[in-house]
Amino acid sequence: MKIHNKYSGTFGGANNIVAMMEVKEGTIFTKENLGRIFHMTEGMDTVYGVNHNQIESIGHRTVRHLRVAAGGTLRAEPVMLRAPQTQEEVDSIRRIVHNAENIYGLIVSLDDKAALIRANFIEGRLDYKRIFDEVNAKVVEPFQDANTTVFVAGEPRLYGWVYRYAGDVFWILVVTYCIEWVLRWMYFHDWRGSLRPTLTGVIAAFWGMGFIHLIGLALDPLMLVMPFLITARAVSHAIRCTTATTRNSRSAAGTSAGRSSRRSPSSSCRPSRASSPTRSASWSSSSCRWSCCRSSRSPPRGGSSRSPFRRCC
Amino acid sequence: MAIDYEVPEDKRALYWLGDQLITYRNPVMIVVLLVTGLFAYWTFQLQLVTSFGDLLPQTHES
């Protein structure tokens, strides 16, 4: 870590984005395509948080080729100083690329159909959502057409995708909960049995995420799965508790009453206005904890009126 | 409040807690709702942030 922190400013850190422009027909060595690469590089250079000295592209000043000048001196000149204006400039750039071992096969593909633009981002200035949007606006969208495709990869890009779909994750959660309600209704045939697991899940999520904020942490997008996991466990426990209560209610109510109480534990414990005598019978002997505690007229078997918790369990 | 029924000795505290929760269910529910409301407020204050520096042990020697 010390080495990384010491040298990342000079040699680059871990936050790299690589964009590749690929043509389907022909090569990149045309005026239009080299112009695209040059302007894509310029666009990448203006993305927020980019390290301007660590961009690598044949359209950037940092990628140079060696040229022997008069007097036997060596000069390192950029491959492209501007977007090529004539066919002679295009030919010159192709000749330079094909003769430079630090470019050909590394930044430009061996079949001349693709070129890379690598960029490093400063760790303290990482704003993944903004970087994602700006790369799309300045590097990807303006330069794609039927013959040209732009691919982008890298860790900041990956986080950008996560941020982009964070809103969709919320709607997936809402739809999942609605489907769960329907499934629980089909299982319990009672709105209370369906709603209790949801309430416990929501309360668990509020407490968990509220506590994260309370201790001063932020929610990492890659940790989004954790609240889902905890909520799923809470819902699972609530369903298990409700199922156990249902089973106790049926066994306590006996065969005939149990048939009438099959609808739900709650309906057997507290009869509705339209309840039948058999359901009332099941209510009086029910072991449903909460309803018994609130509304039993005579203490069920095995407990006193002062200890509803004991007698219900 | 003393427990006036048979309970396993090792679960006496648990039964006592259960009794208390049932006996004082309304105050308990109000407290839980208040705390839940507070945590719900904090939940909506939670930021979705990725700090690369926080993922790595910055002071680790190796």
Chai-1 contact restraints between the chains, C-beta under 6 A:
chainA,res_idxA,chainB,res_idxB,connection_type,confidence,min_distance_angstrom,max_distance_angstrom,comment,restraint_id
A,M1,B,Q58,contact,1.0,0.0,6.0,A-B,restraint_1
A,M1,B,H60,contact,1.0,0.0,6.0,A-B,restraint_2
A,E123,B,F52,contact,1.0,0.0,6.0,A-B,restraint_3
A,Y159,B,T50,contact,1.0,0.0,6.0,A-B,restraint_4
A,I203,B,T36,contact,1.0,0.0,6.0,A-B,restraint_5
A,F206,B,T36,contact,1.0,0.0,6.0,A-B,restraint_6
A,F206,B,F39,contact,1.0,0.0,6.0,A-B,restraint_7
A,F206,B,A40,contact,1.0,0.0,6.0,A-B,restraint_8
A,F206,B,T43,contact,1.0,0.0,6.0,A-B,restraint_9
A,W207,B,F39,contact,1.0,0.0,6.0,A-B,restraint_10
A,M209,B,T43,contact,1.0,0.0,6.0,A-B,restraint_11
A,M209,B,L46,contact,1.0,0.0,6.0,A-B,restraint_12
A,G210,B,F39,contact,1.0,0.0,6.0,A-B,restraint_13
A,G210,B,W42,contact,1.0,0.0,6.0,A-B,restraint_14
A,G210,B,T43,contact,1.0,0.0,6.0,A-B,restraint_15
A,H213,B,W42,contact,1.0,0.0,6.0,A-B,restraint_16
A,H213,B,Q45,contact,1.0,0.0,6.0,A-B,restraint_17
A,H213,B,L46,contact,1.0,0.0,6.0,A-B,restraint_18
A,L214,B,W42,contact,1.0,0.0,6.0,A-B,restraint_19
A,A218,B,Q47,contact,1.0,0.0,6.0,A-B,restraint_20
A,A218,B,V49,contact,1.0,0.0,6.0,A-B,restraint_21
A,L219,B,L46,contact,1.0,0.0,6.0,A-B,restraint_22
A,L219,B,L48,contact,1.0,0.0,6.0,A-B,restraint_23
A,D220,B,T50,contact,1.0,0.0,6.0,A-B,restraint_24
A,P221,B,L48,contact,1.0,0.0,6.0,A-B,restraint_25
A,P221,B,T50,contact,1.0,0.0,6.0,A-B,restraint_26
A,C293,B,I22,contact,1.0,0.0,6.0,A-B,restraint_27
A,S307,B,Y5,contact,1.0,0.0,6.0,A-B,restraint_28
A,S307,B,D19,contact,1.0,0.0,6.0,A-B,restraint_29
A,P308,B,I22,contact,1.0,0.0,6.0,A-B,restraint_30
A,F309,B,G18,contact,1.0,0.0,6.0,A-B,restraint_31
A,F309,B,D19,contact,1.0,0.0,6.0,A-B,restraint_32
A,F309,B,I22,contact,1.0,0.0,6.0,A-B,restraint_33
A,R310,B,Y5,contact,1.0,0.0,6.0,A-B,restraint_34
